[in-house]
Amino acid sequence: MDNDSPFAVAAISYSLSEAMVVASKLRAYGIEPLIPDWHILSNDPRLLTALGGIRIWVPQIDLQEAVEIIDEAPCDDEKRNGRLSESRKLHFFLAIILTFFGAVPAPRVRISLHKSARPR
C-alpha cells in the first residue's frame, strides 16, 4: 500500500496456524493485528504461495514493537544446534519400528457358503 497507510506489514507467514499464533501473541501484548488474507486462504490454502504468504498487518505506530515481539520467539536447542536430542531420536526410532513392524495384519476370514448357496 502507499506510505500514508495507517498499517504496515509486521510479518509474512507461509502457514495459517503460524499466522494465527503470531496474531495471538501480538494481541496478548496489546497490539491488534489484521490478517486480510485469512478468509481467502482458509477456504483455499493452495493460494498461499500465489498471494505471497499471509501478511500480518499492525498499526504503523506499533510496527517496531510488533517486530520485536515476533523476533523474540524462543528457539529450541535442537533447532539451534541442528541435531535431535536423545529423546527425540528415541521417539523417531520407535515411530519407525511401530509403523513398519508393529502393524497387525488383517485377520484371514474364511468364508463358507451354505450348501444351498453353493453354485451347482
TILUM-76741 format. One record per residue (C-alpha): x, y, z; residue in three letters. Coordinates in nm, 3 decimals, decimal comma. Layout:
! TILUM-76741
<r><X>X</X><Y>Y</Y><Z>Z</Z><rest>Ala</rest></r>
...
END
This chain:
! TILUM-76741
<r><X>0,000</X><Y>0,000</Y><Z>0,000</Z><rest>Met</rest></r>
<r><X>0,103</X><Y>0,364</Y><Z>-0,005</Z><rest>Asp</rest></r>
<r><X>0,317</X><Y>0,530</Y><Z>0,261</Z><rest>Asn</rest></r>
<r><X>0,017</X><Y>0,715</Y><Z>0,407</Z><rest>Asp</rest></r>
<r><X>-0,141</X><Y>0,390</Y><Z>0,520</Z><rest>Ser</rest></r>
<r><X>-0,206</X><Y>0,362</Y><Z>0,894</Z><rest>Pro</rest></r>
<r><X>-0,099</X><Y>-0,006</Y><Z>0,878</Z><rest>Phe</rest></r>
<r><X>0,229</X><Y>-0,181</Y><Z>0,794</Z><rest>Ala</rest></r>
<r><X>0,328</X><Y>-0,544</Y><Z>0,737</Z><rest>Val</rest></r>
<r><X>0,497</X><Y>-0,676</Y><Z>1,051</Z><rest>Ala</rest></r>
<r><X>0,547</X><Y>-1,033</Y><Z>0,928</Z><rest>Ala</rest></r>
<r><X>0,472</X><Y>-1,271</Y><Z>0,644</Z><rest>Ile</rest></r>
<r><X>0,390</X><Y>-1,631</Y><Z>0,725</Z><rest>Ser</rest></r>
<r><X>0,353</X><Y>-1,932</Y><Z>0,499</Z><rest>Tyr</rest></r>
<r><X>0,137</X><Y>-2,128</Y><Z>0,742</Z><rest>Ser</rest></r>
<r><X>-0,217</X><Y>-2,047</Y><Z>0,854</Z><rest>Leu</rest></r>
<r><X>-0,156</X><Y>-2,185</Y><Z>1,202</Z><rest>Ser</rest></r>
<r><X>0,171</X><Y>-1,993</Y><Z>1,241</Z><rest>Glu</rest></r>
<r><X>-0,003</X><Y>-1,671</Y><Z>1,138</Z><rest>Ala</rest></r>
<r><X>-0,272</X><Y>-1,724</Y><Z>1,399</Z><rest>Met</rest></r>
<r><X>-0,012</X><Y>-1,792</Y><Z>1,670</Z><rest>Val</rest></r>
<r><X>0,175</X><Y>-1,473</Y><Z>1,580</Z><rest>Val</rest></r>
<r><X>-0,150</X><Y>-1,274</Y><Z>1,578</Z><rest>Ala</rest></r>
<r><X>-0,246</X><Y>-1,420</Y><Z>1,914</Z><rest>Ser</rest></r>
<r><X>0,091</X><Y>-1,327</Y><Z>2,062</Z><rest>Lys</rest></r>
<r><X>0,057</X><Y>-0,971</Y><Z>1,934</Z><rest>Leu</rest></r>
<r><X>-0,292</X><Y>-0,945</Y><Z>2,085</Z><rest>Arg</rest></r>
<r><X>-0,151</X><Y>-1,065</Y><Z>2,418</Z><rest>Ala</rest></r>
<r><X>0,088</X><Y>-0,768</Y><Z>2,410</Z><rest>Tyr</rest></r>
<r><X>-0,191</X><Y>-0,524</Y><Z>2,328</Z><rest>Gly</rest></r>
<r><X>-0,130</X><Y>-0,487</Y><Z>1,956</Z><rest>Ile</rest></r>
<r><X>-0,431</X><Y>-0,558</Y><Z>1,735</Z><rest>Glu</rest></r>
<r><X>-0,312</X><Y>-0,727</Y><Z>1,413</Z><rest>Pro</rest></r>
<r><X>-0,502</X><Y>-0,754</Y><Z>1,087</Z><rest>Leu</rest></r>
<r><X>-0,481</X><Y>-1,058</Y><Z>0,862</Z><rest>Ile</rest></r>
<r><X>-0,668</X><Y>-0,956</Y><Z>0,547</Z><rest>Pro</rest></r>
<r><X>-0,583</X><Y>-1,276</Y><Z>0,355</Z><rest>Asp</rest></r>
<r><X>-0,711</X><Y>-1,509</Y><Z>0,626</Z><rest>Trp</rest></r>
<r><X>-1,057</X><Y>-1,577</Y><Z>0,481</Z><rest>His</rest></r>
<r><X>-0,928</X><Y>-1,635</Y><Z>0,128</Z><rest>Ile</rest></r>
<r><X>-0,653</X><Y>-1,871</Y><Z>0,240</Z><rest>Leu</rest></r>
<r><X>-0,864</X><Y>-2,062</Y><Z>0,490</Z><rest>Ser</rest></r>
<r><X>-1,101</X><Y>-2,150</Y><Z>0,204</Z><rest>Asn</rest></r>
<r><X>-0,829</X><Y>-2,235</Y><Z>-0,048</Z><rest>Asp</rest></r>
<r><X>-0,483</X><Y>-2,288</Y><Z>0,106</Z><rest>Pro</rest></r>
<r><X>-0,336</X><Y>-2,360</Y><Z>-0,238</Z><rest>Arg</rest></r>
<r><X>-0,335</X><Y>-1,984</Y><Z>-0,299</Z><rest>Leu</rest></r>
<r><X>-0,084</X><Y>-1,934</Y><Z>-0,018</Z><rest>Leu</rest></r>
<r><X>0,222</X><Y>-1,909</Y><Z>-0,240</Z><rest>Thr</rest></r>
<r><X>0,032</X><Y>-1,730</Y><Z>-0,517</Z><rest>Ala</rest></r>
<r><X>-0,058</X><Y>-1,448</Y><Z>-0,275</Z><rest>Leu</rest></r>
<r><X>0,296</X><Y>-1,436</Y><Z>-0,137</Z><rest>Gly</rest></r>
<r><X>0,211</X><Y>-1,572</Y><Z>0,206</Z><rest>Gly</rest></r>
<r><X>-0,010</X><Y>-1,444</Y><Z>0,483</Z><rest>Ile</rest></r>
<r><X>0,062</X><Y>-1,080</Y><Z>0,562</Z><rest>Arg</rest></r>
<r><X>0,022</X><Y>-0,980</Y><Z>0,925</Z><rest>Ile</rest></r>
<r><X>-0,058</X><Y>-0,609</Y><Z>0,941</Z><rest>Trp</rest></r>
<r><X>-0,025</X><Y>-0,394</Y><Z>1,251</Z><rest>Val</rest></r>
<r><X>-0,085</X><Y>-0,023</Y><Z>1,313</Z><rest>Pro</rest></r>
<r><X>0,209</X><Y>0,186</Y><Z>1,186</Z><rest>Gln</rest></r>
<r><X>0,273</X><Y>0,328</Y><Z>1,534</Z><rest>Ile</rest></r>
<r><X>0,312</X><Y>-0,025</Y><Z>1,678</Z><rest>Asp</rest></r>
<r><X>0,530</X><Y>-0,163</Y><Z>1,399</Z><rest>Leu</rest></r>
<r><X>0,867</X><Y>-0,154</Y><Z>1,579</Z><rest>Gln</rest></r>
<r><X>0,726</X><Y>-0,311</Y><Z>1,895</Z><rest>Glu</rest></r>
<r><X>0,542</X><Y>-0,579</Y><Z>1,694</Z><rest>Ala</rest></r>
<r><X>0,859</X><Y>-0,677</Y><Z>1,506</Z><rest>Val</rest></r>
<r><X>1,049</X><Y>-0,705</Y><Z>1,835</Z><rest>Glu</rest></r>
<r><X>0,774</X><Y>-0,921</Y><Z>1,985</Z><rest>Ile</rest></r>
<r><X>0,772</X><Y>-1,150</Y><Z>1,683</Z><rest>Ile</rest></r>
<r><X>1,153</X><Y>-1,178</Y><Z>1,680</Z><rest>Asp</rest></r>
<r><X>1,176</X><Y>-1,270</Y><Z>2,049</Z><rest>Glu</rest></r>
<r><X>1,020</X><Y>-1,612</Y><Z>1,985</Z><rest>Ala</rest></r>
<r><X>1,206</X><Y>-1,880</Y><Z>2,181</Z><rest>Pro</rest></r>
<r><X>1,441</X><Y>-2,104</Y><Z>1,988</Z><rest>Cys</rest></r>
<r><X>1,483</X><Y>-2,469</Y><Z>2,085</Z><rest>Asp</rest></r>
<r><X>1,830</X><Y>-2,609</Y><Z>2,142</Z><rest>Asp</rest></r>
<r><X>1,750</X><Y>-2,873</Y><Z>1,883</Z><rest>Glu</rest></r>
<r><X>1,690</X><Y>-2,608</Y><Z>1,619</Z><rest>Lys</rest></r>
<r><X>1,990</X><Y>-2,405</Y><Z>1,729</Z><rest>Arg</rest></r>
<r><X>2,232</X><Y>-2,698</Y><Z>1,714</Z><rest>Asn</rest></r>
<r><X>2,077</X><Y>-2,857</Y><Z>1,408</Z><rest>Gly</rest></r>
<r><X>2,055</X><Y>-3,202</Y><Z>1,566</Z><rest>Arg</rest></r>
<r><X>1,800</X><Y>-3,406</Y><Z>1,753</Z><rest>Leu</rest></r>
<r><X>1,813</X><Y>-3,467</Y><Z>2,126</Z><rest>Ser</rest></r>
<r><X>1,838</X><Y>-3,823</Y><Z>2,255</Z><rest>Glu</rest></r>
<r><X>1,469</X><Y>-3,840</Y><Z>2,348</Z><rest>Ser</rest></r>
<r><X>1,366</X><Y>-3,717</Y><Z>2,000</Z><rest>Arg</rest></r>
<r><X>1,591</X><Y>-3,983</Y><Z>1,843</Z><rest>Lys</rest></r>
<r><X>1,424</X><Y>-4,249</Y><Z>2,055</Z><rest>Leu</rest></r>
<r><X>1,075</X><Y>-4,126</Y><Z>1,964</Z><rest>His</rest></r>
<r><X>1,168</X><Y>-4,121</Y><Z>1,595</Z><rest>Phe</rest></r>
<r><X>1,312</X><Y>-4,474</Y><Z>1,613</Z><rest>Phe</rest></r>
<r><X>1,006</X><Y>-4,610</Y><Z>1,795</Z><rest>Leu</rest></r>
<r><X>0,773</X><Y>-4,447</Y><Z>1,543</Z><rest>Ala</rest></r>
<r><X>0,958</X><Y>-4,618</Y><Z>1,257</Z><rest>Ile</rest></r>
<r><X>0,954</X><Y>-4,956</Y><Z>1,432</Z><rest>Ile</rest></r>
<r><X>0,585</X><Y>-4,934</Y><Z>1,518</Z><rest>Leu</rest></r>
<r><X>0,491</X><Y>-4,813</Y><Z>1,174</Z><rest>Thr</rest></r>
<r><X>0,660</X><Y>-5,090</Y><Z>0,981</Z><rest>Phe</rest></r>
<r><X>0,677</X><Y>-5,382</Y><Z>1,222</Z><rest>Phe</rest></r>
<r><X>0,409</X><Y>-5,318</Y><Z>1,482</Z><rest>Gly</rest></r>
<r><X>0,117</X><Y>-5,311</Y><Z>1,245</Z><rest>Ala</rest></r>
<r><X>-0,107</X><Y>-5,613</Y><Z>1,284</Z><rest>Val</rest></r>
<r><X>-0,217</X><Y>-5,766</Y><Z>0,955</Z><rest>Pro</rest></r>
<r><X>-0,585</X><Y>-5,804</Y><Z>0,891</Z><rest>Ala</rest></r>
<r><X>-0,719</X><Y>-6,139</Y><Z>1,010</Z><rest>Pro</rest></r>
<r><X>-0,787</X><Y>-6,401</Y><Z>0,749</Z><rest>Arg</rest></r>
<r><X>-1,156</X><Y>-6,459</Y><Z>0,715</Z><rest>Val</rest></r>
<r><X>-1,275</X><Y>-6,790</Y><Z>0,590</Z><rest>Arg</rest></r>
<r><X>-1,597</X><Y>-6,764</Y><Z>0,403</Z><rest>Ile</rest></r>
<r><X>-1,805</X><Y>-7,072</Y><Z>0,391</Z><rest>Ser</rest></r>
<r><X>-2,117</X><Y>-7,088</Y><Z>0,185</Z><rest>Leu</rest></r>
<r><X>-2,424</X><Y>-7,269</Y><Z>0,298</Z><rest>His</rest></r>
<r><X>-2,497</X><Y>-7,579</Y><Z>0,095</Z><rest>Lys</rest></r>
<r><X>-2,799</X><Y>-7,413</Y><Z>-0,064</Z><rest>Ser</rest></r>
<r><X>-2,594</X><Y>-7,110</Y><Z>-0,174</Z><rest>Ala</rest></r>
<r><X>-2,318</X><Y>-7,309</Y><Z>-0,350</Z><rest>Arg</rest></r>
<r><X>-2,317</X><Y>-7,300</Y><Z>-0,726</Z><rest>Pro</rest></r>
<r><X>-2,408</X><Y>-7,630</Y><Z>-0,898</Z><rest>Arg</rest></r>
END
